[in-house]
Amino acid sequence: MINDTKMIGIKFDSDKVIHALIKSMSAPKWSNRYKMVYLPNTKQNLDEIYNVFKGVVWINYNRFLTNKPIHTNNEALDVAWFRKRKTIPNYKHCPEEYLLKLELKRYSNNTVRIYVPFFEMFINFYNDRELKTLDEVDIRVFLQHLIQRKLSNSYINQVINAIKFYYEVVLGMPHRFYDIERPRKEYKLPKVISKEEVLAIIKNTNNIKHKCVVELLYGSGLRKSELLNLKINDIDSKRMLVRVENAKGNKDRHTLLSKIALDDLRIYFREYRPKVYLFEGQKGGKYSGESVLRIVKMATEKARIRKSVSPHILRHSFATHLLETGVDLRQIQVLLGHSSSKTTEIYTHVATNTFKTIKNPLD
């Protein structure tokens, strides 16, 4: 954006051929602020760039294909409830173009539920200002306000993402806020429970359905969302695998299927007869995340475990217990669906087998 007008920026390494080709174009200009050549963002100029540089250089067109979906495998996005909310006096709602871009880009429902409230928090912090007048200084003041409220680093980073989405994706200004400082990522070890505690939780579930939910969360190392998206055909009893589709990062993978879980799943299937999803609500359709959280919490309390246990802690425990029994870290990475081995390496810090060979100086 230069003088409130969208431009096409041309950035390149020093090259005599490119220089000569740019000079042959219609009225290119130089921006001292952005250190690049620019032209008005019109279809005519975009076509000219393509024709002039065709076969000479590689051109990054990503920012010009603004309505192209980037998350094509996500489930249908529902932003209707944001639009139908009751209007609150003196409260600014998320701009329609923000919601529209989330739809066009096919962002997940979870991301939308985070981005929209956070962006509304930002624009209502400046309730007496027009959105187009807000700049980097205003964003820094708002972030400072959040830091003073002692909110977590991950919370503030999500707020930054929600604000950046408006300026960089909705308005099409790439890296507009590249210099906005992000809080350092907190380094926290995963919380893990023992095998005995896992078995106690399973034993204290209310029924066969609840039992299968906990057994798959732990025995297959599933995220809560992955468990909810499982379909009946995703259980491969011949190969003893669970197929996980469209997991985090739009990746498919296979993970382990426990023989104990399979036996219980067969009992569960005969009793409940799910139609599409492996776990369904009373009226059919996908089981709710709140129900899964409640199952784990209630079973933990009945087992008299004085720790806060969540579905993700069962996943952490799955990975840690595999590592403690000598399973290779690379195999665990594949089972969990981690893109980077560095993410999986964190379990080496909580696996007890690395400490058992060390003699305590007190002893």
URQUITA-V653875 format. One record per residue. N is the residue number from 1. OMEGA is omega in radians with two decimals (* if undefined). Layout:
# URQUITA-V653875
n=N omega=OMEGA
n=N omega=OMEGA
This chain:
# URQUITA-V653875
n=1 omega=3.07
n=2 omega=-3.07
n=3 omega=3.11
n=4 omega=3.12
n=5 omega=3.11
n=6 omega=-3.13
n=7 omega=2.97
n=8 omega=3.12
n=9 omega=3.13
n=10 omega=-3.10
n=11 omega=-3.07
n=12 omega=3.02
n=13 omega=-3.11
n=14 omega=-3.09
n=15 omega=-3.07
n=16 omega=-3.13
n=17 omega=-3.14
n=18 omega=3.09
n=19 omega=-3.10
n=20 omega=3.14
n=21 omega=3.13
n=22 omega=3.13
n=23 omega=-3.14
n=24 omega=-3.09
n=25 omega=-3.10
n=26 omega=2.98
n=27 omega=3.02
n=28 omega=3.14
n=29 omega=3.14
n=30 omega=3.09
n=31 omega=3.09
n=32 omega=-3.10
n=33 omega=-3.07
n=34 omega=3.11
n=35 omega=3.11
n=36 omega=3.03
n=37 omega=3.12
n=38 omega=3.08
n=39 omega=3.04
n=40 omega=-3.09
n=41 omega=3.10
n=42 omega=3.12
n=43 omega=-3.14
n=44 omega=3.13
n=45 omega=3.12
n=46 omega=3.08
n=47 omega=-3.13
n=48 omega=3.11
n=49 omega=-3.13
n=50 omega=-3.09
n=51 omega=-3.12
n=52 omega=-3.02
n=53 omega=-3.13
n=54 omega=3.13
n=55 omega=-3.12
n=56 omega=-3.10
n=57 omega=3.01
n=58 omega=-3.09
n=59 omega=3.10
n=60 omega=-3.10
n=61 omega=-3.01
n=62 omega=-3.05
n=63 omega=-3.14
n=64 omega=3.07
n=65 omega=-2.91
n=66 omega=-3.09
n=67 omega=3.14
n=68 omega=3.12
n=69 omega=3.09
n=70 omega=3.14
n=71 omega=-2.99
n=72 omega=-3.08
n=73 omega=-3.12
n=74 omega=3.09
n=75 omega=-3.10
n=76 omega=-3.08
n=77 omega=-3.14
n=78 omega=3.08
n=79 omega=-3.10
n=80 omega=-3.07
n=81 omega=3.05
n=82 omega=-3.11
n=83 omega=-3.04
n=84 omega=-3.13
n=85 omega=3.08
n=86 omega=3.13
n=87 omega=3.13
n=88 omega=-3.13
n=89 omega=3.09
n=90 omega=3.09
n=91 omega=-3.14
n=92 omega=3.09
n=93 omega=-3.13
n=94 omega=3.14
n=95 omega=-3.13
n=96 omega=-3.11
n=97 omega=3.08
n=98 omega=3.13
n=99 omega=-3.11
n=100 omega=-3.13
n=101 omega=3.07
n=102 omega=3.11
n=103 omega=-3.10
n=104 omega=-3.13
n=105 omega=3.11
n=106 omega=3.06
n=107 omega=-3.11
n=108 omega=3.10
n=109 omega=3.13
n=110 omega=3.13
n=111 omega=3.14
n=112 omega=-3.12
n=113 omega=3.08
n=114 omega=-3.03
n=115 omega=-3.01
n=116 omega=3.13
n=117 omega=-3.14
n=118 omega=3.13
n=119 omega=3.09
n=120 omega=3.08
n=121 omega=-3.14
n=122 omega=-3.07
n=123 omega=3.10
n=124 omega=3.01
n=125 omega=3.08
n=126 omega=-3.02
n=127 omega=-3.08
n=128 omega=-3.09
n=129 omega=3.01
n=130 omega=-3.09
n=131 omega=-3.07
n=132 omega=3.14
n=133 omega=-3.08
n=134 omega=-3.13
n=135 omega=-3.07
n=136 omega=-3.14
n=137 omega=3.14
n=138 omega=3.13
n=139 omega=3.13
n=140 omega=3.12
n=141 omega=3.13
n=142 omega=3.14
n=143 omega=3.10
n=144 omega=3.09
n=145 omega=3.13
n=146 omega=3.13
n=147 omega=3.13
n=148 omega=3.06
n=149 omega=3.10
n=150 omega=3.06
n=151 omega=-3.04
n=152 omega=3.13
n=153 omega=-3.13
n=154 omega=3.09
n=155 omega=-3.11
n=156 omega=3.10
n=157 omega=3.09
n=158 omega=3.07
n=159 omega=3.12
n=160 omega=3.13
n=161 omega=-3.13
n=162 omega=3.13
n=163 omega=3.13
n=164 omega=-3.14
n=165 omega=-3.13
n=166 omega=-3.04
n=167 omega=-3.02
n=168 omega=-3.09
n=169 omega=-3.11
n=170 omega=-3.13
n=171 omega=3.09
n=172 omega=3.12
n=173 omega=-3.05
n=174 omega=3.08
n=175 omega=-3.14
n=176 omega=-3.08
n=177 omega=-3.12
n=178 omega=-3.05
n=179 omega=3.09
n=180 omega=-3.07
n=181 omega=3.06
n=182 omega=3.05
n=183 omega=3.08
n=184 omega=-3.14
n=185 omega=-3.14
n=186 omega=3.14
n=187 omega=-3.12
n=188 omega=3.10
n=189 omega=3.11
n=190 omega=3.08
n=191 omega=-3.04
n=192 omega=3.01
n=193 omega=-3.08
n=194 omega=3.09
n=195 omega=-3.14
n=196 omega=3.13
n=197 omega=3.10
n=198 omega=-3.12
n=199 omega=3.12
n=200 omega=3.11
n=201 omega=3.14
n=202 omega=-3.11
n=203 omega=-3.06
n=204 omega=3.02
n=205 omega=-3.01
n=206 omega=-3.07
n=207 omega=-3.06
n=208 omega=3.12
n=209 omega=3.12
n=210 omega=3.14
n=211 omega=-3.14
n=212 omega=3.11
n=213 omega=-3.11
n=214 omega=-3.13
n=215 omega=3.12
n=216 omega=3.10
n=217 omega=-3.12
n=218 omega=-3.01
n=219 omega=3.11
n=220 omega=3.10
n=221 omega=-3.05
n=222 omega=2.90
n=223 omega=-3.14
n=224 omega=-3.12
n=225 omega=3.13
n=226 omega=3.10
n=227 omega=-3.10
n=228 omega=-3.11
n=229 omega=-3.12
n=230 omega=3.03
n=231 omega=-3.06
n=232 omega=-3.10
n=233 omega=3.13
n=234 omega=3.09
n=235 omega=-3.11
n=236 omega=-3.05
n=237 omega=3.13
n=238 omega=-3.13
n=239 omega=-3.13
n=240 omega=-3.13
n=241 omega=3.00
n=242 omega=3.10
n=243 omega=3.13
n=244 omega=-3.10
n=245 omega=3.07
n=246 omega=3.12
n=247 omega=-3.12
n=248 omega=-3.10
n=249 omega=3.14
n=250 omega=-3.12
n=251 omega=2.98
n=252 omega=3.07
n=253 omega=2.98
n=254 omega=3.04
n=255 omega=-3.02
n=256 omega=2.99
n=257 omega=-3.14
n=258 omega=3.09
n=259 omega=3.11
n=260 omega=3.14
n=261 omega=-3.13
n=262 omega=3.12
n=263 omega=3.13
n=264 omega=3.11
n=265 omega=3.12
n=266 omega=3.09
n=267 omega=-3.14
n=268 omega=-3.08
n=269 omega=3.13
n=270 omega=-3.08
n=271 omega=-3.00
n=272 omega=3.12
n=273 omega=3.08
n=274 omega=-3.05
n=275 omega=-3.09
n=276 omega=3.14
n=277 omega=-3.14
n=278 omega=3.09
n=279 omega=-3.09
n=280 omega=3.10
n=281 omega=-3.11
n=282 omega=-3.14
n=283 omega=-3.10
n=284 omega=-3.11
n=285 omega=-3.06
n=286 omega=3.08
n=287 omega=-3.08
n=288 omega=3.09
n=289 omega=3.12
n=290 omega=3.14
n=291 omega=3.13
n=292 omega=3.11
n=293 omega=-3.12
n=294 omega=3.13
n=295 omega=-3.10
n=296 omega=-3.11
n=297 omega=-3.11
n=298 omega=3.13
n=299 omega=3.11
n=300 omega=3.13
n=301 omega=3.12
n=302 omega=3.12
n=303 omega=3.13
n=304 omega=3.07
n=305 omega=-3.05
n=306 omega=3.09
n=307 omega=3.04
n=308 omega=-3.08
n=309 omega=3.13
n=310 omega=3.06
n=311 omega=-3.10
n=312 omega=3.07
n=313 omega=3.06
n=314 omega=3.07
n=315 omega=3.08
n=316 omega=-3.11
n=317 omega=3.06
n=318 omega=-3.10
n=319 omega=-3.10
n=320 omega=-3.13
n=321 omega=3.05
n=322 omega=-3.13
n=323 omega=-3.13
n=324 omega=3.11
n=325 omega=3.02
n=326 omega=3.10
n=327 omega=-3.09
n=328 omega=-3.10
n=329 omega=3.14
n=330 omega=3.10
n=331 omega=3.11
n=332 omega=3.10
n=333 omega=3.14
n=334 omega=-3.12
n=335 omega=-3.12
n=336 omega=-3.12
n=337 omega=3.10
n=338 omega=3.10
n=339 omega=-3.08
n=340 omega=3.10
n=341 omega=-3.14
n=342 omega=3.11
n=343 omega=-3.11
n=344 omega=-3.08
n=345 omega=-3.13
n=346 omega=-3.12
n=347 omega=3.09
n=348 omega=-3.12
n=349 omega=3.14
n=350 omega=3.11
n=351 omega=-3.02
n=352 omega=-3.09
n=353 omega=3.13
n=354 omega=-3.10
n=355 omega=-3.03
n=356 omega=-3.11
n=357 omega=-3.11
n=358 omega=3.12
n=359 omega=-3.14
n=360 omega=-3.12
n=361 omega=3.11
n=362 omega=-3.12
n=363 omega=*
